[in-house]
Amino acid sequence: MNGRELPALLMYDTDWTQVVGAAGLLTLLIVVVTVVAWQIGAGRRARMLLDRELWYRKLAEDGLAVQQSTERQLAELTERLAAVQARMDSIERILEQVE
C-alpha cells in the first residue's frame, strides 16, 4: 500500500458512513410519516364513529317522537270510537223502544 491508496480507503469509509447515515435518516422519516398518517387515519375513524353514533341517537329520538305521537293519536281515536259506540248504543235503545 502506498500513500495514494490510504486516502482513497479513508474516503471509501466516509462514503459508507454517509450512506448509513442517509439510510437511517430515510428510515426515520418513513417511520415518522407512517405514524403521522396512522394517527390522522385513527382520528378520522374516531370522528366517523362519533358522527355515526350521533346519527343513530337522533334516529332513535325521532323514532320515539313518532311513536309517542302515534300513541296520542291512537288514544284520541279510541276515545272518539267509544263516543261513537255510546251514541250507537243510545240510538239502538231508542229504536227498540220505538218498535
ROZAGU-696097 format. One record per residue (C-alpha): residue number from 1; residue in three letters; z, x, y. Coordinates in Angstrom, 2 decimals. Example, Ala and Ser with C-alpha at 12.3 -4.5 7.8 and 13.67 -1.06 7.14 Angstrom:
<nodes>
{num->1 | residuo->ALA | zz->7.80 | xx->12.30 | yy->-4.50}
{num->2 | residuo->SER | zz->7.14 | xx->13.67 | yy->-1.06}
</nodes>
This chain:
<nodes>
{num->1 | residuo->MET | zz->0.00 | xx->0.00 | yy->0.00}
{num->2 | residuo->ASN | zz->-0.94 | xx->1.40 | yy->3.32}
{num->3 | residuo->GLY | zz->0.23 | xx->0.45 | yy->6.81}
{num->4 | residuo->ARG | zz->-2.53 | xx->-2.06 | yy->7.30}
{num->5 | residuo->GLU | zz->-1.65 | xx->-4.23 | yy->4.31}
{num->6 | residuo->LEU | zz->2.00 | xx->-4.71 | yy->5.27}
{num->7 | residuo->PRO | zz->1.41 | xx->-6.70 | yy->8.48}
{num->8 | residuo->ALA | zz->-1.10 | xx->-8.88 | yy->6.62}
{num->9 | residuo->LEU | zz->1.50 | xx->-9.57 | yy->3.94}
{num->10 | residuo->LEU | zz->4.14 | xx->-10.47 | yy->6.56}
{num->11 | residuo->MET | zz->1.66 | xx->-12.77 | yy->8.30}
{num->12 | residuo->TYR | zz->0.93 | xx->-14.42 | yy->4.97}
{num->13 | residuo->ASP | zz->4.65 | xx->-15.14 | yy->4.53}
{num->14 | residuo->THR | zz->4.87 | xx->-16.53 | yy->8.04}
{num->15 | residuo->ASP | zz->1.95 | xx->-18.85 | yy->7.34}
{num->16 | residuo->TRP | zz->3.75 | xx->-20.27 | yy->4.29}
{num->17 | residuo->THR | zz->6.88 | xx->-20.79 | yy->6.35}
{num->18 | residuo->GLN | zz->4.89 | xx->-22.74 | yy->8.88}
{num->19 | residuo->VAL | zz->3.20 | xx->-24.74 | yy->6.14}
{num->20 | residuo->VAL | zz->6.55 | xx->-25.58 | yy->4.53}
{num->21 | residuo->GLY | zz->7.99 | xx->-26.49 | yy->7.93}
{num->22 | residuo->ALA | zz->4.99 | xx->-28.68 | yy->8.76}
{num->23 | residuo->ALA | zz->5.22 | xx->-30.37 | yy->5.34}
{num->24 | residuo->GLY | zz->8.92 | xx->-31.01 | yy->5.90}
{num->25 | residuo->LEU | zz->8.29 | xx->-32.50 | yy->9.33}
{num->26 | residuo->LEU | zz->5.48 | xx->-34.62 | yy->7.94}
{num->27 | residuo->THR | zz->7.76 | xx->-35.85 | yy->5.15}
{num->28 | residuo->LEU | zz->10.49 | xx->-36.64 | yy->7.67}
{num->29 | residuo->LEU | zz->8.02 | xx->-38.51 | yy->9.86}
{num->30 | residuo->ILE | zz->6.75 | xx->-40.52 | yy->6.91}
{num->31 | residuo->VAL | zz->10.31 | xx->-41.41 | yy->5.86}
{num->32 | residuo->VAL | zz->11.27 | xx->-42.45 | yy->9.40}
{num->33 | residuo->VAL | zz->8.14 | xx->-44.58 | yy->9.83}
{num->34 | residuo->THR | zz->8.70 | xx->-46.19 | yy->6.41}
{num->35 | residuo->VAL | zz->12.34 | xx->-47.01 | yy->7.16}
{num->36 | residuo->VAL | zz->11.46 | xx->-48.44 | yy->10.58}
{num->37 | residuo->ALA | zz->8.66 | xx->-50.56 | yy->9.09}
{num->38 | residuo->TRP | zz->11.00 | xx->-51.75 | yy->6.32}
{num->39 | residuo->GLN | zz->13.67 | xx->-52.75 | yy->8.85}
{num->40 | residuo->ILE | zz->11.15 | xx->-54.59 | yy->11.00}
{num->41 | residuo->GLY | zz->9.97 | xx->-56.47 | yy->7.92}
{num->42 | residuo->ALA | zz->13.54 | xx->-57.30 | yy->6.93}
{num->43 | residuo->GLY | zz->14.22 | xx->-58.62 | yy->10.43}
{num->44 | residuo->ARG | zz->11.14 | xx->-60.81 | yy->10.32}
{num->45 | residuo->ARG | zz->12.08 | xx->-62.16 | yy->6.89}
{num->46 | residuo->ALA | zz->15.57 | xx->-62.95 | yy->8.14}
{num->47 | residuo->ARG | zz->14.17 | xx->-64.80 | yy->11.16}
{num->48 | residuo->MET | zz->11.78 | xx->-66.74 | yy->8.94}
{num->49 | residuo->LEU | zz->14.65 | xx->-67.74 | yy->6.63}
{num->50 | residuo->LEU | zz->16.72 | xx->-68.85 | yy->9.61}
{num->51 | residuo->ASP | zz->13.82 | xx->-70.86 | yy->11.02}
{num->52 | residuo->ARG | zz->13.28 | xx->-72.49 | yy->7.62}
{num->53 | residuo->GLU | zz->16.98 | xx->-73.37 | yy->7.35}
{num->54 | residuo->LEU | zz->16.93 | xx->-74.90 | yy->10.83}
{num->55 | residuo->TRP | zz->13.81 | xx->-76.88 | yy->9.93}
{num->56 | residuo->TYR | zz->15.44 | xx->-78.21 | yy->6.75}
{num->57 | residuo->ARG | zz->18.57 | xx->-79.12 | yy->8.70}
{num->58 | residuo->LYS | zz->16.50 | xx->-81.04 | yy->11.28}
{num->59 | residuo->LEU | zz->14.59 | xx->-82.73 | yy->8.47}
{num->60 | residuo->ALA | zz->17.86 | xx->-83.80 | yy->6.83}
{num->61 | residuo->GLU | zz->19.25 | xx->-85.08 | yy->10.13}
{num->62 | residuo->ASP | zz->16.06 | xx->-87.05 | yy->10.80}
{num->63 | residuo->GLY | zz->16.20 | xx->-88.49 | yy->7.29}
{num->64 | residuo->LEU | zz->19.81 | xx->-89.50 | yy->7.79}
{num->65 | residuo->ALA | zz->18.98 | xx->-91.19 | yy->11.11}
{num->66 | residuo->VAL | zz->16.14 | xx->-93.13 | yy->9.49}
{num->67 | residuo->GLN | zz->18.40 | xx->-94.15 | yy->6.60}
{num->68 | residuo->GLN | zz->21.10 | xx->-95.38 | yy->8.97}
{num->69 | residuo->SER | zz->18.52 | xx->-97.34 | yy->10.97}
{num->70 | residuo->THR | zz->17.22 | xx->-98.89 | yy->7.75}
{num->71 | residuo->GLU | zz->20.76 | xx->-99.85 | yy->6.72}
{num->72 | residuo->ARG | zz->21.35 | xx->-101.55 | yy->10.09}
{num->73 | residuo->GLN | zz->18.09 | xx->-103.46 | yy->9.80}
{num->74 | residuo->LEU | zz->18.95 | xx->-104.49 | yy->6.24}
{num->75 | residuo->ALA | zz->22.37 | xx->-105.75 | yy->7.34}
{num->76 | residuo->GLU | zz->20.75 | xx->-107.75 | yy->10.14}
{num->77 | residuo->LEU | zz->18.18 | xx->-109.24 | yy->7.77}
{num->78 | residuo->THR | zz->20.93 | xx->-110.09 | yy->5.27}
{num->79 | residuo->GLU | zz->22.80 | xx->-111.97 | yy->8.00}
{num->80 | residuo->ARG | zz->19.63 | xx->-113.81 | yy->9.03}
{num->81 | residuo->LEU | zz->18.86 | xx->-114.70 | yy->5.43}
{num->82 | residuo->ALA | zz->22.40 | xx->-116.02 | yy->4.96}
{num->83 | residuo->ALA | zz->21.97 | xx->-118.16 | yy->8.07}
{num->84 | residuo->VAL | zz->18.63 | xx->-119.49 | yy->6.80}
{num->85 | residuo->GLN | zz->20.20 | xx->-120.21 | yy->3.40}
{num->86 | residuo->ALA | zz->23.04 | xx->-122.09 | yy->5.07}
{num->87 | residuo->ARG | zz->20.58 | xx->-124.18 | yy->7.06}
{num->88 | residuo->MET | zz->18.56 | xx->-124.86 | yy->3.94}
{num->89 | residuo->ASP | zz->21.69 | xx->-125.99 | yy->2.08}
{num->90 | residuo->SER | zz->22.55 | xx->-128.25 | yy->5.01}
{num->91 | residuo->ILE | zz->19.06 | xx->-129.76 | yy->5.02}
{num->92 | residuo->GLU | zz->19.23 | xx->-130.34 | yy->1.24}
{num->93 | residuo->ARG | zz->22.57 | xx->-132.15 | yy->1.60}
{num->94 | residuo->ILE | zz->21.19 | xx->-134.32 | yy->4.38}
{num->95 | residuo->LEU | zz->18.11 | xx->-135.16 | yy->2.30}
{num->96 | residuo->GLU | zz->20.30 | xx->-136.03 | yy->-0.70}
{num->97 | residuo->GLN | zz->22.39 | xx->-138.33 | yy->1.46}
{num->98 | residuo->VAL | zz->19.29 | xx->-139.99 | yy->2.86}
{num->99 | residuo->GLU | zz->17.90 | xx->-140.75 | yy->-0.61}
</nodes>
